[in-house]
Amino acid sequence: MNLAWHRLDPWPDAVAGLTRLKPRYIVAPLSNGNIILILDMAKRAGLPWDAILGAELVRAYKPMPEAYLGTADILGMRPDEICMVAAHNGDLAAARQCGMRTAFVVRPTEHGLGQTSDLLPQEPWDVVAEDFVDLARKLGV
């Protein structure tokens, strides 16, 4: 059952939106999932990631500050040069506390059909987008 995560379908807008973002931005998940899980998901779904980052590399799980700051170090970037994109207000709040920019992508069924949290942005994030294509448009690509 656990291997089902390796075969998840992407959101319908994900590949198109990320493909638009890729020429101008580094596109990389900052995940608490392990590298092989994220790699399998990317290969199956055709996700155009430049790198796979996260807990396994920095040895810290989100929302620990080390997860965000360690990722910035790996990329050789300052936190304010990175935009954390998520459908989770808590993840964005932790990233913002580390100095990152933030983008909320609305995913009303991210937690399942009976979702009661993360339905709307809870703070004034730098960008709020309906999906990844909308995010790309709002970022000028």
Secondary structure, DSSP 8 states (H G I E B T S, - for coil): -GGGGGG----TTHHHHHHHHTTTS----EESS-HHHHHHHHHHHT---S--EEHHHHT--TTSHHHHHHHHHHHT--GGG-EEEES-HHHHHHHHHTT-EEEEE--TTTT-TT--SSSS-SS--SEEESSHHHHHHHTT-
